[in-house]
Amino acid sequence: MKLRNQNIQKLQTDSFDVLIIGGGMNGAVCAAALAARGARVALIDSRDFAGFTSQYSSNLIWGGIKYMESYEFGLVNNLCKSRNELLRSFPSTVTEIRFLSTLSKKTRIPAWLMFIGTWIYWLFGRGQTRTPALFSTSRIKNAEPLVNVSDSRGGVEYSDAYLQDNDARFVFNFVRSAMARGCVAANYVEYVKGEYDSHKNWLAVARDKISGEQFEIRAHTIINAAGAFVDRLNGLAGVATEYQHIFSKGIHLIVPRLARQKRVLAFFADDGRLFFAIPMANRTCIGTTDTPVEDPETEVTEEDREFVLSNINARLDLNKPLGPDDIISERCGVRPLVLKKGQKSKDDFLQMSRKHVVETITEKKHISIFGGKLTDCLNVGEEICEEVEKLGVQLGRVDGKWYGEPGNQVKSAYYKKAYELGLDHRIASDTGEMLSDRLWRRYGEHAIPMLEAIAGDPQLAEPLIEGTGIRRCEIDYIRENEMVVTLEDYLKRRSKLAYLVPFEDLKELTGIHEACEHLFGDQAQTKYEEYFSR
């Protein structure tokens, strides 16, 4: 809590060029982009970073092939460019993965037409991924015996990308990058209200949800990046906008690993939506639903579970159909979809895209970010920098990129040290990768001090929590640098343990109590009971 407490003190005493409300994907990339250009940035979130929509994605980084059907070629082009840039800039975190899409005889799209579409999609992607392939039913069965081809007319295989780690971890890496460049960030700080004063600056009232203390934050410009809560926060600030959100609920179920290959299995669900079985470490993530809802606060219902389970059971040849007892964990979140006020949503709700809109109220130096998706995050960061400059904040130029993994010189130095310590021969049990690769993927240059600590005490390279690959050196770093306030912050967002291990098994894992002690000290038992007594 030391870092968080220091940052809350700075929020009260410093003045900022920009206050960003919302520490999800949009807010995190804005903070990283602006801090890299020398802006004085504050970032707050009423939950943990990535504590709402941004922790419930499918973990896919994709160019939006489904939007080709609705002729949104400009959106597909931009998303493919963004996907390619993420692949280049985060090679350890964002990796290419093959999608095997099986087409039912009931599907209105013939396999040959889908095949042509995947080639056009490949061209939108500038040929930066492996080429598509046409699959007969026998070829599908040979590649993935699990797929039920009794009602299939064939399929296609193409490439997109996905996150090796979870989405919330990816978001936090942008927060960490922003803090390394001077951003003052704090989680569990709630925006109460804002006032644009006579000196043409914002005076925001915030509340520390841990201590209950209220305080003021002064900033030249406010960016509302609160995702599903953008409209609500604009009301608190007295800001009227042209755009608004409607919501779609999506859920995923995590089950034991299904497919033998590391590829995404794609189908069309009964409602016509693309439906996936996605690798997640040693598990499979299946879904998703697309249900219109009025409120962003949602939960998984029995109807949701039945929809996902019935769809996957109908499309796979399983020895035993998946049932509720096979569900390890669940993910449920809303997708904020953008509409102009007074505009009706499309007749086909499923065809609405996840495009983002940035709306600036110049006279109040207020910016709202509506919609958006993980793949498009870098574009959001760049666009926000342009808008902030228009509002009078002087930004410097970035030497190189403001995002991405460290360069080859830093990476080579890291791997040389890891080799000397023998970490390139140690396997992380949860992912099957080398320990040296695991630490680099998750922490980048921040893993170098971990190597130095391991050199002084080899026990720090040993597993802490059984069967998870988590090493002792990681937990100490996370305690000091990642503002973990609750055990859920760690189990769901800094790691994905809560999604991979059944709840009842998780609390009994060897090392879980010790991890709590490392993270919370004297409060360890309280934090443990707070999470596991639910």
N, C-alpha and C positions, 0 to 999 in steps of 0.2 A: 504493500500500500504506500510505501515511501514515495515512489515516483508519482503516483496519482495525487497524493497530498501536496507535493511540491507544485504540481501543475495547477491544482485548484487555487493555490495561493497566488500563482502568477496570473490566473484568469481574473482575479480580483484587483491586482495592482497594476497590470500592464494595460496598454491600449493597443488595439489591433487594427490592421488594415481590413481584415475580413474575419467575421465570425461565421463558421459553418455549423449549422444545426443538423445533426444526423451523421452517424458514423458507419453507415452502410457503404455499399460499393460506390455510389455517387459521391457521398461526402468524403470518403477516404481518398479517391483519386483527385478530387478537387484540392484537398489539403496538400497532397503530394506535389501536384503540378504547381500550385501557387507558392508553396514553401521553396521549391526548387528555383523559383524566379525571384526569390528574395522578399516575398511578402511576409508581413507579420500575421500569422494565421492562428486562430483559435478554433478548436474542433470539440464539440460536445455531443453526447448522445444520452438520452434518458435511460437507455438500457446499456448492455455491453456493446462494444463495437461489433457490427454485423449481427446484432441481437434480434433482428426481426426478419424481414424478407430475404436479406442477403445470406442468411444461413440455411435457406430452404430451397436452393436451386437444385437442378439436376446435375450440377458440376460439369455441364457441357459448355464448351467454347465453340459455338457453331455459327456458321454464316447464314443460317436461316433459310435452309432449302425449302421449307414449307411456304415461305412467302413468295416463291416463284409462281405458285398456283394462283395467287391473287395479283400477279403481275407487278409486285413491288420490287422491281429490278434495281432501282436506286438503293433501296434499303439492303438488298442482298449484296450488292456490290460493296457498299460501305462496311457491312458486317464481315464479309470475306477478307477485306483489307485489314480490318481490325484483328480478326482471327490470325491472319498471317503474321501480323506484327507481334502479337502475343506469343506465338510460336517461336519467333526469332528472338524475342527479348527475354523470355522466361523458359529456356529450353529444358530446365530441370523440373519445372512445375507444370507447364502447359505442353502436352505431348499429343502428337497425332494418334488417332484411333480409328479403326475401321468400323463402319456401320453396315450391317447386313440387314437389308429391308426386305421382308417377305410380303408378297402381295397376294391377297385373297382373291378367289374367283369373283367375289362380290364387289371387289374394289373397282371403281369406275376407271382407274388408270391402268392401261395394259403395261406389261413389263417392258416392252420395247420403248414405249413413250417415256416411262420412268427412267430408262437407261439413257435416252437422249437428254432428258432433263438433268441427270447427274453429270453428263459431259459438259452441258452448258454451265452448270454450277461449278464444275472444275475449272472452266475457263474464267468465270467470275473470280475464282481463287487464284488466277494467274499461274495455274499449273504448279502450285507450290506443295501439293500433296500427291499421294499416289493416285494413279488413274482409276476410274471406275471400272467395274466388271459386271457383266450380265450373268446371272445365275439361273440355271434350270432347277427344277425341284430336286432332281437327283444330286446336283452339285450342292444345293443348300443342305441336304441331308448328310452328305459326305463331310461338309465343313462343320456343321453343327447338328449332330444327330438328335439333339434335344428338340429341334424345331419341328412342329407338326406341319407337314406339307400336304395333308390329305385334301385341304381346300385351297391349295396354293396354285397360282399360275406361273410361279417363278419369283425372281426377285433381283435386286441389284446390290452391289457393295460399293461404297464410296468412303471418302475420308472426311473427317472433321477433327475436332480436338477436344480434350477434356483435362480437368485438373487432377493431378496426381494426389494432391492434398484436398482438403475440403474447401468449400467456397469461403467460409468465414476466416480460415487461415490465410487465404489469398487476400482478402480484404485487409486483415490486420497487417500484412506485410506493407501495404500502402500507408497505413497509419504509422508504422514504424519508420518508413522512409521519410514521411513528413516530419516526424519528431526529430529525426537525425539532422534535419535542416532547420530546426528551430520552431516548428509548430508546437503549440501548447495544447495538448489533447487530454481529455478526461472522460471516462465513461461514467454512467450512472449520475449524470448531471442533467437535470430537466430544465428545458426552456419554459419559463412561466409566462412571460409577456415581454413585449418589446415596444419601445417608444422612439420615434424619429424626432430628435429634439431640435431646438431653435438654432443650434450650431451645426445643423445638418450632419449629425452623427447618430448612430444607434446606441441606445442605452437598453441593454437586455437584462432582465431579471432572471436569474437562474437559481436552481435549488440543488444542493448536494443531497441525493437521495439516501446516502449512507448516514450522514450526520444530521440531516434535516436543515442545515444552515442555508439561508438565502443570501445571495450576493449579486452584484451588478457586474456586467461585462460591457466594456466600451469598444465600439468598432465603427469604422468608416462605412463598411458595407456588410450586409447580411446575405448569406446564401442559405436558402431553405432546401436542404437535401434530405428531408425527413421521410422520403419514400412514400409509403401508403398514408402517412400523416401530414403530407404537405398542405393539403387544404385546411386541415384543422389548425395547423400552426400559422398559416396565413391569416386565419380569422383572429388568432390571438394578437397578431401584429397589426391588425387593421389594414391588411393589404388585399385589394381586390384584383383578381387575375382573370385573364381571358380563358385559361384552360382549367380543367379539373380532372379528377380521377374517377374511374369506375373500377370495380375489383373483380378479379377472377381467382377462385381458390384452387390451388394445386396441391396434391399430396403425393408422396412417395412412401413405399414400404420397403424396409431393408430386410432381406431374407438370406438364408444360407446361399453360398455361391451356386449358381445354376449352370452357366455355360462353361465349357472346357477351355475356350480360347478367350484371350483378352480383347474382346470386341463388343460393341454395342449391338444388341438385337433390336431391330425396329419393326413395328407392325402398325397397322391402322386399327385403333380400338373401335368398339361398337358404336361410339358416337362420332367416328370419323377423324378423331384427333390422332396424331402420331403418338405411339405408345412404345416405351423403351424398357429394356432390361440392361442396366448399366453396371459395369464392374465398379466396386467400391472396396478397395483392398481385398480382403478374402471373403467379401460378401457380394450380393447383387442388390442393386437399387431398382425397384420396378415402379412404373407409373407413367403418366400422371393423369390426374383428373383436370377438368376445366369447368368449374361451376361458378356462375355469377353469384356474388354475395354483396350485401349492402355494407357490411362492416369489415374493416381489416382484421379484427380479432376473430380468429376462426379456430376450429378444431377438427380432428378426423372423426367422421361419423361411421356407424356400422354400414351405411349405404356406400360410403367411400371405399371402405375395405372390401366390401363385396364386389364393387365395380372392378377394382384393381386385381383382386384375386381371380375373379371369373374370367377376366380378359387374359391374364397370363396363363391360366390353366387351359384355356381353349386354344392357345397358340403354341404351347409346348407339350411334348410327349414326356410327361413326368411319371416315374414309377408310382408316385403317390401325389395326388393334387395338393397344392399348397393350401393350407388353412390358417385360421387365426393363430394357432399355436406355433406356426413357423415364423411369425413376424417377430423380428429381433427388436426393431425400433421403427418409429414413424417420423416423417417430416411433413409439416403442413404450413403453408404460407400463402399469402395473396400476391397476385401480380397486379401492380397498379397500371391500368391502361388509360391512355390519354384521350380526352375528348375536349372540344371546345364547349363552353357552357351553352346550353340550349341545343346542342347537336345531339341527334339520336345515334345510338350505337348501331353498327352494321346489323343487318338482318341475321347474318351468320356470325354469332358471337365468337366462334372458334377461329374466325379468319382475322380477328383484330390483331395487329402487330404490336410488338413490344418497343416500338420506336420511342426515343426520348424527345422532349421539347424543353428548351430553356426559355423562360419568360422573364424579362427584365423590366422592372418599374424604375425608370431612370430618375424620376423626380424624388424617389425615396431611397435610391441606391439599394434596391432589394432585388434579389434574383431567386427564382424558384426553378427547381428541376423536376419535371414531370416524367414519369415512366422510366424507360431504360432497361438494359439487360447487361449481364456480365460481359458479354463479348464486346460491347460497345463502350467499355469504360474509358479507354484512352481518349476517344473522341470527346467524351463528356469533359474530361480534364482540360483538353486543349480549348474547347469552346468556352468553358467558364473563364479561362485566363483572358480570352479576348473580351468577354463581357465585363470583367472586372477592370481591365484597362480603360474601357470606354467610360467607366464610372469614376475615373480619376485616380486610380491607384497605380503608382509607378512600378512597373515590373521589369526586372532585369532579363537578360538573355541566358538561356541554359547552355552550358558547355557540354555538349553531347545530349543524351536523353535524360529525362527526369524519371524514367521508369526502367525496369529491367534488372537482370542479375548483374553482379559485378563483372568487370572485364576479365580478359584472359590472364592478365598478370596476377590479379588477386586470386583467381581460381587456381592457377598453377601453383601458387605459393601454398594455398590451402591443401591441395591434393598431394603435394610433396611432403608436407608435414604429416598428413593422414597416412601416407605410405610408410613413413619412418616409424609411425606408431602401430603399424599393422592393421589399421582400421579398414583397409580395402579387402581384407580377408574375413571380416566379421559380418555376419548376416543379420539383418533386422527381421525378426520372425513374423511380423504382421504384414510386411510387404515383400519379403524375399529379396530385398535389395541390399547392397553393401552398406555398412554403417557410415562409411565416408560419404556415400551418395545421399543417404538419408539426412545427415546433418547439414550438408550443403543445400539440399533442396528446401529444407525448412527454414534455415537461418542465414544462408549466404555468408557474407563476410563476418557476420556475428558468430559464426561457428568457429572462427579462428581462436578466440580466447578459450573456447571449450577444449580445443586441442591442447592448448598450453596447460589448461587445468588437468587434462588427462595425463600429460607428460609428467606432471608432478604427483598425480595420484591415479594410477591405472584403474582403480576401482570405479572411477567416475565414468568409465566406458561400459560398465556392466549394466544389465537391464535393471530397471527399478520396479516396474509393474509387469508381472508375469505375462508372457505371450503377446506383448504389445510392441516390442521393439524400442520402447521409450527408455532412454539412458539417464543415469543419475545426473550427468552434466547438464542435460536439458532442463530439468526441473529447477535447478538453481538459477539458470539464466532467465527462465520464464518468470520466476518469483521477482527478480530485480527489475525486469524490463518490459513486462507485458501486461501489467495492471490487471491481474486476475483478482477479482473481488469475491466471487463465489466459486464453489466447486464446479457448478455448471459451466461457468466461463471456460474452465480448463477442459472439462470432459466433452463439451459439445463444440467449442469454437477454437480454442488454441490447439486442441487435438480433436479427433472424431471418435474417441473411445465409446462414448455414450450411444453412438449409432451402430457400432460393430459388436458390442458385447451386450447380451441381455441384461436388463436392469438388475435382476436378482443375482446374476453371476458377477456383475461388475462390482458390487459392494463387497463381495467375498474374495476378490482377487488379491493375491499376495502382493503387497507393495502399495495398495491403494491408501492405507492409513499412513504409511510413511510419506507418500506423495503429499497428502494433506498436511502433514507436519512440516514438510519443506516449504509448502506454499503459504501456510497460515499460522505457523508457530503455535502460540498458546490458544488460538481460536480453532485449531484443527478439528477437534471433536465436534464443536458447534457447527462448523461448516459441513462436516461429514453428515451429521444428523439432519441438518437443514435440507440437504439434497436427497438423502436416501429415506427420509421419513415420509415422503409424499405418497 
